[in-house]
Amino acid sequence: MLYEASGVFSTLYRNLGYHVVQVDQQLDGTDVRLLPKQYADVVGILAFPPCTHLAGSGARWWKQKGDAALLEALSCVDAVFRLVQIYRPHFWLIENPVGRLTRFIGKPAHMFHPHEYAGYLENPSVEAYSKKTCLWGHFRMPEKKPVPPLHGSMMAKLRDPETGKFYSFTSRECKNWRSRTPLGFARAFVEVNS
């Protein structure tokens, strides 16, 4: 798992008995871009590169950030492609919100909103929100179990519907919460890609 501080996917695959390597600078300082070839057989690579400089929700700051920020973001995505080329896993995925990544790696294979997979949860209303997410790679797309998007757009919220906690918009906690993989989608994905 690359760039996955939340551990949502990592936990699900570990529970199935997979040996999971979770790499994210927030966890132990390891930079995905500096990973050497070190494993013999890799079944899957799931990557969630930082979207700070790629997401369309931040488009108004792109010009101000300049090319250096874009190059930083693209180098994270490029590292994923390098690892996919090295290991040739059975399945692989790159996830990112709608934004400018399409300009550099092409149209996504699939898109989804969390509420479209909330039916995989015991309490579907927790993920009954919209946040269009793009997926690139080689994998099987799971069947949807949608619920109505009761909470509207995740992008407009600063309050976690699960815990009720409010976040400062610019805080690390808010960024991590808003970029966390929806558990409903993760469960559905793992069912068909394991």
C-alpha positions in Angstrom: 0.0 0.0 0.0 1.5 3.3 -1.1 0.6 6.6 0.4 -2.0 5.0 2.6 -1.6 6.4 6.1 -5.2 5.6 7.0 -4.6 1.8 6.8 -8.1 1.1 5.5 -7.0 -1.2 2.7 -4.0 -2.5 4.5 -6.2 -3.7 7.4 -8.6 -5.5 5.1 -5.9 -7.3 3.2 -4.0 -8.2 6.4 -7.2 -9.7 7.8 -7.3 -12.0 4.7 -3.8 -13.2 5.5 -1.8 -11.1 3.0 1.6 -9.8 3.9 1.0 -6.1 3.5 3.7 -3.4 3.2 2.3 0.0 4.0 4.5 2.9 2.9 3.6 6.5 3.8 5.9 9.3 5.0 3.4 10.1 7.7 3.9 6.6 9.2 7.7 6.2 9.4 9.2 8.8 7.1 9.7 6.4 4.2 9.4 8.1 0.8 7.8 5.9 -1.8 9.9 7.6 -4.5 13.1 6.1 -2.8 11.9 2.5 -2.5 14.5 0.0 -4.0 13.4 -3.3 -5.6 13.2 -5.6 -2.6 10.4 -8.2 -3.0 10.1 -11.3 -5.2 6.4 -11.6 -5.7 3.9 -8.8 -5.3 0.2 -9.6 -5.7 -1.1 -6.1 -5.7 -0.1 -2.4 -5.5 -2.7 0.1 -4.3 -1.6 3.7 -4.3 -3.2 6.9 -3.1 -0.7 9.6 -4.1 -1.0 13.0 -2.3 -3.6 15.1 -4.1 -2.7 18.5 -2.6 -1.3 19.8 -5.9 -3.5 17.7 -8.2 -7.1 17.9 -7.0 -9.5 20.2 -8.8 -10.8 21.5 -5.5 -7.4 23.4 -5.3 -7.4 24.7 -8.8 -7.5 28.3 -7.7 -4.0 27.9 -6.1 -2.3 26.0 -9.0 -0.8 29.1 -10.7 0.4 30.4 -7.3 2.0 27.1 -6.4 3.8 26.9 -9.7 5.5 24.1 -11.5 7.5 23.0 -8.5 4.4 21.8 -6.7 3.1 20.0 -9.8 6.5 18.3 -10.3 6.5 17.2 -6.7 3.0 15.6 -7.1 3.8 14.0 -10.4 7.0 12.5 -9.0 4.9 10.6 -6.5 2.6 9.2 -9.2 5.7 8.4 -11.4 7.1 6.3 -8.5 3.9 4.2 -8.5 4.3 3.5 -12.2 8.0 2.5 -11.6 7.0 0.0 -9.0 4.2 -1.4 -11.1 6.7 -1.9 -14.0 9.2 -3.6 -11.6 6.8 -5.9 -9.8 4.1 -6.5 -12.5 1.5 -7.3 -9.8 -1.7 -9.2 -10.6 -3.7 -6.0 -9.9 -2.8 -2.4 -9.3 -4.6 0.9 -8.6 -3.9 4.6 -8.5 -6.6 6.7 -6.7 -7.0 10.4 -6.8 -9.8 12.9 -6.9 -11.0 14.7 -10.0 -8.3 17.1 -11.0 -5.3 17.6 -13.3 -3.8 14.1 -13.1 -5.9 13.1 -16.1 -3.9 15.6 -18.2 -0.7 13.6 -17.4 -1.8 9.9 -17.2 -5.0 9.9 -19.2 -8.6 9.3 -18.5 -9.4 7.2 -15.4 -10.6 3.6 -15.9 -13.4 4.2 -13.4 -14.9 6.9 -11.1 -17.1 6.5 -8.0 -18.7 8.4 -5.1 -18.5 6.9 -1.6 -22.3 6.7 -1.3 -22.3 4.3 -4.2 -20.5 1.7 -2.0 -22.0 2.6 1.4 -24.3 -0.4 1.2 -21.3 -2.6 2.1 -21.4 -1.1 5.6 -23.3 -2.0 8.7 -24.2 1.7 9.0 -24.4 3.0 5.4 -25.3 6.6 6.4 -21.7 7.1 7.6 -20.5 7.1 4.0 -23.7 8.5 2.4 -21.8 11.5 0.8 -20.5 12.4 -2.6 -16.8 12.9 -3.5 -16.0 12.0 -7.1 -12.9 9.8 -7.1 -10.9 8.6 -10.1 -9.3 5.2 -10.4 -6.5 4.2 -12.8 -4.9 0.8 -13.2 -5.5 -2.9 -13.8 -8.1 -4.3 -11.4 -11.7 -5.6 -11.2 -14.2 -2.9 -10.4 -16.6 -4.0 -7.7 -20.4 -4.0 -7.9 -22.1 -0.9 -6.4 -24.4 -1.0 -3.4 -25.6 2.6 -3.4 -27.4 4.6 -0.8 -28.7 8.2 -1.3 -26.1 10.9 -0.7 -27.6 12.2 2.5 -24.6 14.2 3.6 -24.1 16.0 0.3 -20.5 16.7 -0.8 -17.6 15.7 1.4 -15.6 18.6 0.0 -17.9 21.1 1.8 -17.7 19.4 5.2 -15.3 20.0 8.1 -17.1 17.6 10.4 -16.6 13.9 10.4 -20.0 12.3 10.2 -18.8 9.2 12.0 -17.3 10.9 15.1 -18.9 14.3 14.9 -15.4 15.9 15.3 -14.8 19.3 13.7 -11.5 20.0 11.9 -9.7 23.1 10.9 -9.8 23.2 7.1 -6.0 23.5 6.8 -5.1 21.0 9.5 -3.3 17.7 8.8 -6.2 15.9 10.5 -8.7 17.5 8.0 -6.6 16.6 5.0 -6.2 13.0 6.2 -9.9 12.7 7.0 -11.0 14.1 3.7 -8.6 11.8 1.8 -9.3 8.6 3.7 -10.5 5.7 1.6 -14.2 5.0 2.1 -14.5 1.7 3.9 -17.5 0.6 1.8 -15.5 1.0 -1.4 -12.5 -0.7 0.1 -14.5 -3.7 1.3 -16.1 -4.1 -2.1 -12.8 -3.8 -3.9 -11.1 -6.4 -1.7 -13.9 -8.8 -2.3 -13.2 -8.9 -6.1 -9.4 -8.2 -6.0 -7.8 -10.8 -3.7 
